């Protein structure tokens, strides 16, 4: 299984390189090429193309569904690593997320309106649908938002 995952990862990375850092492809085409289930493609996307590794992934399921992978180049890789590992990690509270957003505002990475939109999207109220792991979901959302901000 690891060999198949490695092959799929290498294939996608090659395509991303050919497309100058942005790839849009149908999941079914990849599954056909590698003669595997679409869930195997999902596994590769969630484990190999993570925000921490510098990838932003969008996915739409269904007949016309697609996968969009965008490689994000960071201007200052060390500071981004520090934010992702030390500040956010796998889980983050609303207060700590707000502190990061306030710092991005102070440094002019985002404006006041963007700051409020991000804060609302990370609020307990927005993540309250009976969810036990709000802080983990909040961390994933924040990492993906930061990928867009820092690209």
C-alpha positions as CSV (number, residue, x, y, z in Angstrom):
1,X,0.0,0.0,0.0
2,X,2.8,2.4,0.8
3,X,4.4,1.8,-2.6
4,X,1.1,2.7,-4.3
5,X,0.8,5.8,-2.1
6,X,4.3,6.8,-3.0
7,X,3.6,6.4,-6.7
8,X,0.4,8.4,-6.6
9,X,2.3,11.2,-4.6
10,X,5.1,11.3,-7.1
11,X,2.7,11.4,-10.1
12,X,0.8,14.3,-8.5
13,X,4.0,16.2,-7.7
14,X,5.2,15.8,-11.2
15,X,1.9,17.1,-12.6
16,X,2.0,20.0,-10.1
17,X,5.5,20.9,-11.4
18,X,4.4,20.7,-15.0
19,X,1.4,23.0,-14.2
20,X,3.6,25.6,-12.4
21,X,2.3,24.9,-8.9
22,X,-1.4,24.5,-9.6
23,X,-3.2,21.3,-10.6
24,X,-6.8,20.5,-11.2
25,X,-7.7,16.9,-12.0
26,X,-10.5,14.4,-11.6
27,X,-10.1,11.9,-8.8
28,X,-11.5,9.2,-11.1
29,X,-8.8,9.7,-13.7
30,X,-6.1,9.1,-11.0
31,X,-7.9,6.1,-9.6
32,X,-8.1,4.6,-13.2
33,X,-4.4,5.3,-13.9
34,X,-3.3,3.5,-10.7
35,X,-6.2,0.9,-10.7
36,X,-7.2,1.8,-7.2
37,X,-10.2,3.0,-5.2
38,X,-10.8,6.8,-5.0
39,X,-10.4,6.4,-1.3
40,X,-6.7,5.7,-1.9
41,X,-6.4,9.0,-3.6
42,X,-8.1,10.7,-0.6
43,X,-5.6,9.0,1.7
44,X,-2.7,10.3,-0.3
45,X,-4.2,13.9,-0.4
46,X,-4.8,14.0,3.4
47,X,-1.4,12.5,4.4
48,X,1.0,13.8,1.7
49,X,-0.5,17.2,0.6
50,X,-1.0,18.9,3.9
51,X,-0.9,22.6,4.7
52,X,2.3,22.0,6.8
53,X,4.0,20.7,3.7
54,X,2.9,23.7,1.7
55,X,-0.1,22.5,-0.2
56,X,-3.6,23.8,-0.3
57,X,-6.1,21.2,-1.5
58,X,-9.7,21.7,-2.6
59,X,-12.0,18.8,-3.5
60,X,-15.4,18.4,-5.0
61,X,-17.0,15.0,-5.1
62,X,-19.4,13.6,-7.7
63,X,-19.5,13.1,-11.4
64,X,-18.0,16.5,-12.3
65,X,-15.9,16.5,-9.2
66,X,-12.3,17.5,-9.1
67,X,-9.2,17.8,-7.0
68,X,-7.3,21.1,-7.0
69,X,-3.9,21.1,-5.5
70,X,-2.0,24.4,-5.1
71,X,1.7,24.5,-4.0
72,X,2.3,27.5,-1.8
73,X,5.8,29.0,-1.7
74,X,6.5,30.8,1.5
75,X,8.7,33.9,1.7
76,X,10.0,33.0,5.1
77,X,9.8,29.2,5.6
78,X,11.2,29.3,9.2
79,X,8.5,31.7,10.5
80,X,5.8,29.7,8.8
81,X,7.1,26.4,10.3
82,X,7.2,28.1,13.7
83,X,3.6,29.2,13.4
84,X,2.3,25.9,12.1
85,X,4.2,23.8,14.7
86,X,4.7,25.9,17.8
87,X,1.7,28.2,17.7
88,X,-1.1,26.1,16.1
89,X,0.0,22.4,16.2
90,X,-2.8,19.9,15.8
91,X,-5.2,21.9,18.0
92,X,-5.8,25.5,18.9
93,X,-8.2,27.4,21.1
94,X,-10.4,30.3,19.9
95,X,-8.4,32.8,22.1
96,X,-5.0,31.6,20.7
97,X,-6.3,31.7,17.1
98,X,-7.6,35.3,17.7
99,X,-4.1,36.2,18.9
100,X,-2.6,34.9,15.7
101,X,-5.2,36.8,13.6
102,X,-4.6,40.0,15.5
103,X,-0.8,39.7,14.9
104,X,-1.5,39.2,11.1
105,X,-3.6,42.3,11.2
106,X,-0.9,44.3,13.1
107,X,1.7,43.2,10.5
108,X,-0.6,44.2,7.6
109,X,-0.9,40.7,6.2
110,X,-4.7,41.1,6.4
111,X,-7.1,44.0,6.8
112,X,-9.7,44.6,9.5
113,X,-12.5,43.1,7.4
114,X,-10.5,39.9,6.6
115,X,-9.6,39.7,10.3
116,X,-13.2,39.7,11.3
117,X,-14.2,37.2,8.7
118,X,-11.5,34.8,9.7
119,X,-12.4,35.2,13.4
120,X,-16.0,34.4,12.8
121,X,-15.2,31.4,10.7
122,X,-13.0,30.1,13.6
123,X,-15.6,30.9,16.3
124,X,-17.1,28.3,18.6
125,X,-20.5,29.2,17.3
126,X,-19.4,28.4,13.7
127,X,-17.9,25.1,14.8
128,X,-20.7,24.2,17.2
129,X,-22.6,21.5,15.3
130,X,-22.2,18.9,18.0
131,X,-18.5,18.8,17.3
132,X,-16.3,17.4,20.0
133,X,-13.0,18.3,18.3
134,X,-13.6,22.0,17.6
135,X,-10.0,22.9,18.4
136,X,-8.6,20.3,15.9
137,X,-11.0,21.6,13.2
138,X,-10.1,25.2,14.1
139,X,-6.4,24.4,13.7
140,X,-6.9,22.9,10.2
141,X,-9.0,25.8,9.1
142,X,-6.5,28.3,10.4
143,X,-3.6,26.5,8.7
144,X,-5.4,26.6,5.3
145,X,-6.2,30.3,5.8
146,X,-2.6,31.0,6.5
147,X,-1.5,29.2,3.3
148,X,-3.6,31.6,1.3
149,X,-2.4,34.6,3.3
150,X,1.3,33.7,3.0
151,X,1.4,32.7,-0.6
